[in-house]
Amino acid sequence: MLTAQKGDPNWWRGAVIYQVYPRSFQDTTGDGIGDIRGITERLPHIASLGVDGIWLSPFFTSPMADMGYDVADYCNVDPMFGTLADFDAMMAECERLGLKVIIDQVISHTSDQHPWFIESRSSRSNPRSDWYIWADPKPDGTAPNNWLSIFGGPGWEWDGVRKQYYMHNFLASQPDLNFHNPDVQDAMLATVKFWLERGVHGFRLDTVNYYFHDRQLRDNPPMVYDPHSTGLETDTNPYSMQHHLYDKSQPENIEFLKRLRALLDEYDCRTTVGEVGDGDRSLTTLAIYTSGNDKLHMCYTFDLLSPRFTAEHIRSVVSKCQEIVTNGWVCWAFSNHDVVRHVTRFMEHAGEREAVAKIAISVLSTLRGSICLYQGEELGLPEAELAFEDLRDPYGIRFWPAFKGRDGCRTPMVWDVDKPLAGFSEGNKAWLPVPAEHQALAVNGQENVESSVLNHYRRTLAFRKAHPVLLDGDMTFLDTTTDLLAFVREKAGERLLFVFNLTRAPQDFALPAAMAGATPQPMPGYDPPVEDGVVKLAALDVFCARL
């Protein structure tokens, strides 16, 4: 077991974190499901990218109704993934390779198989009777209020033993904990301490703004949409038809986050990254949760996890973030285990898959903040097309075919272009299919191709690391007359200009007079010509210069 870490306490600031989805990374037992030993086996690949650490999606004991986000034991490894000894061995290998380890901490809710909930539902008078959110029905027997579940239907489930409803933001088998009870907070902090003592470097906090609910159980008002808005559609999932004023993002959360931060501050070099899903309030919530150096270290939102890959959208999101998040910190990402892979979201046709994959990481690596990469994006993997009978995601099964769920981005990692199941497993079948299109893009097929997406990622992340200004330097956008994304990064005397042409047509960028003496500093894979002070950018091209 590892003990307290030494080193740079701000290592997370500007860090590059690689997300591993354990059941889809590497199987070493032949059961078609990835495991912790498989992660350990493949750590050299992750280290070769030049990242600073890994984020592990849940591996805790669970009935797996929601792929491990329904936890039944916070302090153990599910046998599907291995043992605590396997985890410790993985930690030791990460330390050898210089990789930090962040684990997913899912504390807003548990599984209905957790001993706490089994006790809580047994009566109204047991010691844990109010560890979850219980409420009496209305006189007509209906739910206490209009709150909805993200996974469809009411956010309440009737329990015949207690003759009450309990709240669940997700599946009915994922009851929400009552954080208004200080004993619940203490119990959760004890699980965090367990993993801190085991040497983990930090926590990705699932649904971090969902911990508290309105004590009065007031109804959420309807969401009022601007007819000209390009925001979320409301006709697939009714959850987005409500303005979620009362079932999440409550003010009491601030004090709990301070308690959590105080615990982490007892250990060296630890960090937290919160997941904030809060509609158009997300950046404001992020700013509150990361301000003051006494709550979360950083958060990410869903703002860049949209289908929009335009200069206007990126400039708008990042500018708004800089305006609102004045003394906090953001973690940017284009993909994760909950959204369609960004290559598919961003490309206009299959023929530009590789070009889109390359320019996406080039953009991401130059933004001010930390960044997360999702396994497989370094190969330029598109979203997998799956049949309904192959789905395992309850979210997708519930809303099919309008919404196909999250399984398309969770298919197994592809390692070998020739082996069955692309080298993911030596078994006969993987838990999700391995698309032939993915296998053709496997790691060993790209490893020795200089121009591959994989090697572009390595060179781009090396470029980011070679220029500390990209980690936390100031970022100033330039006005452009075309759909170009242009900004300057500046710190300690180093000034770099970046211009991204995210359109599918050539564009000219006239260097401002004050930048006439700029010295081209090409980003990996890009070197557009400059003629008489005008940068001649091809489609999906990048210009970089030292000022």
N, C-alpha and C positions, 0 to 999 in steps of 0.2 A: 504494500500500500504506500502511495506517495504522500508526502507531508507538504507543509506550506511551501509555495514556490517563491523563488527570488528572481529579481530582474526588474524590467521597466514596468512600473505600475500603470503606465498609460499605453501599454502595448496594443490595446484594443482600438485606440484612436487612429483611424485610418487603416485598420487591419483588413486583410482579405480572408474571409471565412468560407470554407467549403462545406456545403451541407450534404451529409450522408443520410440516405433513407435506408436503414439497416436491412429491411426485408428484401430490398432490391439491389444490394451492392455486390455481395459475393456469398455464395452458398458453399460451405465446406462439408456438409453432412449428406448431401444428395436428396434432401427432402424438398428441394425446389424453393426454399425460403432462405434469404440471406441471414447471416449470423455475425456475431462479434469477432469470432476467429477469422471470418472472411474479411472483415474490415481491417484487422491487423495485417493480414496477408497483402492487402492492397494499399496500405499506407504509403509505400514508396512512390506509387503513382501520384497520390495526392501531394506528397512533398515535392515531387518533380515539377509541379505547376508553379511553385514559388509562393504558395499561400502561407498564412500565419497560423491557421488553426482549422479545426473541424467543428461542425455542429451536428450532433447526433439526434435524429428524430427518436421518439420514444422506444425504449427497449425494456421497459418495466413489466412486471407480472401483470397480465391483462387477459380478459376473455376475447379481446381483439374484435369487438363489435365495430369499433371505429379505428382499426389498425393501430391499436396501442394508445390512442388518445383517451381511452377509458381505463384508468389505472386501478388495479386491485391491490397492489403493494408497491409503494413508492421506494422501498429500500431493497429491492431485489431485481434480478434479471429474469425475464420470462424464459422458461426452458427452451422455447422456440429459438431464442437467440444465444443461449449458452448459460454461463454462470458468472458469479462475481469474480471468480478467479480469472475467467476469460477477459472480463472487463479490466481487471488490474494489469493483466499482461498487455492488453491494448494500450493502456495508459503508459506503461513503461516504454513501449515501442514509440509512442508519440513523443515522449520525452527525448528519446534517443534521436529522433528525426527533427526535433525542434518545433513540434506542432503543439499548440494549445488545444484543449478539449472543452467545448461547450455542450451541455446536454439540455434536452428539451424538458422543461419543468411544467407539467400540466396540473395546475393547482386550483383552477376555478371550479372544477368538478371532478368526481371520481367515477369509477364503474359502480353499477348497482350491486356488484359482487364484492365490493370492498367491505371489510368487517365493520367499518364505521357505519356504513349505510345499512347493512343488515341489522345492526343493533338499533340504529335510529328509527327504522321503520317498524320495529317490533312492538312499540307502544309509545304513548305520549309522555311517559314518565321515566324512561330509562336515562342513564347519564349522558347519552349522546342524542337525546330526543330533538334538540334544536341545533344539531350540527349541520343540518341541511335546511332548505327553505320549504317549510310546510305551511299550508294555509287551508282554512275551511272553505267549502264550496259556497257559492251564492245560494240563496234560498231555493232556487230552481234546480240546483245540482250542478250548474255549470262552473267552469273554472273561475278562480278568484278575480282575474282581470283578462285583458286582451293580449297579453304578451305571447309572442310566437317563437317557435323553434326555428333556428336557421336551417335545420334539416327537414322542415315541413311540418305543418300542423300546429296545434297549440303548444305553448311552452310549459304546459302543466300535464301531469299524469296522476290519475286517481290511484290511491292505495287503499284496498279494502280492509286491511288490518287497522290502520290508524284512522280510517274514514276521513282522510284529508288528501289534498293534492300536494305533490311536490314539484318544484320548478326544475326545468331542464332546458338550457339554451341549445342543446344539440339533440342527441338521441334520448329517448325515454330511459335508456339504460345508462345515461350519463347525468345523474342528479347533481345539481349545483350545490356547492357548499355554502354555508351561512357564515360569511366573514365578519358579520356583526358580532359573532361570538368570539371573544378573545381566546378561548380554548382551541378553536379551529385555527386561528392564526398561529398560536404556539405550536400546534401539531404540524402545521405546514412548514414552519421555520425549522422544526426539528428534522424534517426530511431533507431540507436544503443543507443543513449542517452535516447530515450523514454523507452527502456527496462531496461537500467541501473537505471533509476529513479524508475522503478517499482521493483527494488531489485534483478534482476537476477545476478548471480555470474560470468557469462561468456558467450561466444559464440563459437559454432562450426561453422566455416566459410566454407560453401560449395564452392567447386571448387575455392579455394583461389588464385590459380595462373592463373585464367582465366579473371581477372578484366580488363587487358589492352590488346590491340591488336596493331599490327604494323601499324603505321600511313600511311606508303606507300602501305599497302595492298599487300605485296609481296607474291608470291606463295610459299607454303611449298614444300621443296624438297621431293623426295621419300625416304622412310625408307630403309636403306640397312641392310639386316639381315645376320647374321652369320649362315650358314647352319647347324652348329653344336650347335647352341644356343637352349636353352630350353625356350626361351622367348615366347611372345605372338604369337598366330597364326594370319595369315593375311587373311585367306580365308572366314571368317564369316562376319566381318565388315570392309569395306574398310578404315575406319578412321585410323586403325592401320597400313595402308600402307604408311602413310605420316610421315615425321619427322616434328613435330609441332614447328617449329622455330619461326613462326610469328603470330600465332593466340592465343598464351598464353605464360605465363612465361616471360613477357617483363620487362626490367629493371625499367620502371617507377613505377612498382608495389611497389618497396621498399619504396618510399617516401609516398605513400598512407598508407602502413602498419605502418609507423612511426606516421602518423597522427591518425590512429586508436588507436595505443598503447598509444599515449599521452592522448587521451580522456579517455581510461580505467584507466590510472594512476591517473586521478582526483578522482577516487573512490577507496575505500579500498577493498582488497581481491578479485580482479577480475582476470579473465583469458581468454585466447583465445586458441583454438585448430584449426589449419587449416587443411583442406583436400587437399593434394597435389597429383594430378595425373599427372605425367610428365615422364612416361616411364622410361628409364634407367637413367634419370637425377633427379629422384624424391628425392633421398637422398641429392644430391647437392642443389637442390632447398630448401629442408627442412632446411639444414644447413644455407643457406643465410637468410631465413625468420625468423629463431629463434636466430640468432646471435646478440650479442651486447646489449641484454636486452632493446632494444628500438623498437622491431617489435612484432612478435607473441611470446607468451609464449611457445607454443609447436605446433607440427604438427604431423600428421600421414600420412603414404604412403600406397600403396597397396602391398608392398613387402611380408608381411606375410599373405596376403589374397589370396594366391595362393594355388593350390592343393598339394604343396610339404610340407610334414611334416617329414623332415629328419634332422638328426643332421648336415649334410653337408650344407643344405640350410639355416637353422636357424643360424648356426655359421657364414656362409658367409654374410648374411644380417646384423646381429648384429655387426659383426666385421667391416664391411664396414661403418656402421652407426657410430661406435665409432671412426673410422679413419677420417671420413668426418665432422661429427657433433661435433666439438671440444668444442664449448661453447654455444650450443643450447640445445634443449630438445625434446625428441621423445615420442609419445604416441603409444603404441603397441596394436594391436587387431588381432584376428583370424577371427572374423565375424562382419558383420554389415548388414544394410538393402539393400545393393547393390550387395551382393555376395552370392553364395551358402553356406549354413550353414557349418561350418567347420567340424562337425562330419561326414557329408556326404563326404566332400572333402578329409578327412584324413583317414577314415576307409577303410580297404581292403575288408571287408564283414560285413553284418549286425550284426553278432554275437559279434563283438568287439566294438559296438557302445558305450557301457557304459565305457569300459576301455579307449577308445580313448578320450571320453569326459572328463574323470578324469585326464588323464595325460596331456591333452592340457592345462587345467587351472593351473596345477602344473608347467608346463613350463612357461606359461605367467606370473604367479605371481612372478617368480624369475628373470625376465628380468629387467635390469636397465631402468627406465623410468616410465611414467604413463601408465595405461592400460584401455581399454574400453571393456566392456562386452555388448553383444547384447541380448535383452530380449529373454528368452526361451533357451539360451545356458546353463543356470544353471540347466535345466532339461534334457540336452543331446538331444535336439530335432534334428532330421535329417531334411534334405530338404524335403518339401512337393512335391509330384508328382501331378500336376494339368493338367486337360484337357485344350485344346486350348480355348474352350468356357467359361472357368472359368477365363481366364486371364484378368487383368485390367491394366497391365503395358504396356505402348505404346512401350517401348523398346523391350519387348518380343514378342508382337504382330507383330512388324515390321520384326523381324529376325527369327520367328518360321519357321521350327522346329530346325534349326541349333543352335539357342540360345533361350532358353525358358523363358528368362527374369528374373525378380527379385521377382515375386510373390511367388515363392516357399519358400522364407525365410521371407515373410511378412504375412503369415497366422496368424489368431488370437492366442493369448496367451491362454494356457490351464490351467484352475484353478481347475476343478472338474472332477473326473473320471466318475461320474454318471449323472451329469446334462446335458440337451440338450446343444449343442454347447460348451460343456466343461466348462460351467459357464461363458463364455465370454459375452453372451447376453441372455436376456430373450425373444428376438424376435424369429421369425420363421426361419430367415436366416441371416448369416453373410456375410459381403461384399466379403470375400473369404472363401472357404470351410474350415472346421475344420477336418483334417484327423483323422480317428479312431486311427491310429498309434500314433498320438500326444496325443489324449485324454487319452490313456492308461498311458501316462507319466506325467499327470497333477500334479500340485503342491500338492494337498491334498493326492494324492497317494504316494508321495515321502516324505512328511513331517515327518512321524514317522518311516521311514525306515532308520536305522542308516547308512547303506551302500549305500544309494541312491546318485545319482549324485548331487542332490540339497544339501544334507548335506555335501558332499565332498567339494562343492564350499564354503560353510560357514566355514568349518574347514580350508581350504586352504587359504582363504582370512584373517582369523584370524591369521594364521601362518605368513602371509606376514606382517600384522600389528604389530605382536609381535616382528618382527626383522627389525628395521629401516634400517639396512644395505641393505635390499632388495629394498628400495625406491630409494636411490640415491648413494649407495655405489659403489666403483670401481668394475669392472667386468673384469676378466682375464680368457681367454680360455686356456684349457690344451690340449696338443696334445694327441690323442688317436690312437690306432692301429686298432680299430674297429669303426663301425658307432655309436659311443656314443657321446653324447653332454655333455661335462664336463667343468665346470668353477668354479672360486672362486669369491665370493662377499666379499668385505672388506671395513670396515669403523670404525673409532674410536676404534680400537682394537678388533673388532669382525670380525672373518673370517669364512665363511661358504663355504664348498665344495658341489657342486651339480653334480650328474652324472645321465643322463637320457638315458635309453635304449629305443629308439624309433623304434627298429626293432621288428620283430615278432618271434625272437629266443632268447634263453638265451645268455648272454654275460658276460664275466669276465672283471673286471677293477682292474688292479694292482695298489694299492696306491703307489704313488711316495715315495721314501725313506724319503723325507722331511715331509711327511704327515703320517708317520707310527704311530704317536701317536694320530691320529684323533679320536674324540669321536662321535660316531653316534648320530645324531640329527634327528630322522626320520620325514620326511614330512608326513602329514596326509594320511593314507591309504597305506604307503609303509615302509617296514623295511627289506631289503634284508640282508642275512647273510654275515659276513666277515670271511674268513678262511685263516689264515696265510698271512694276508695283501692283500688278493684278495677279492674284492666285487663280490658276485655271484648274478647277476641281471637276473631276469626272463624277459620274453617279456613284453614290455611296463611297465617297472619298474623304480623306482627312488631311488637313494641313496643320503642322505644328512649327512654331518658330520661337527662338529665344530673343527676348526684347532687351 
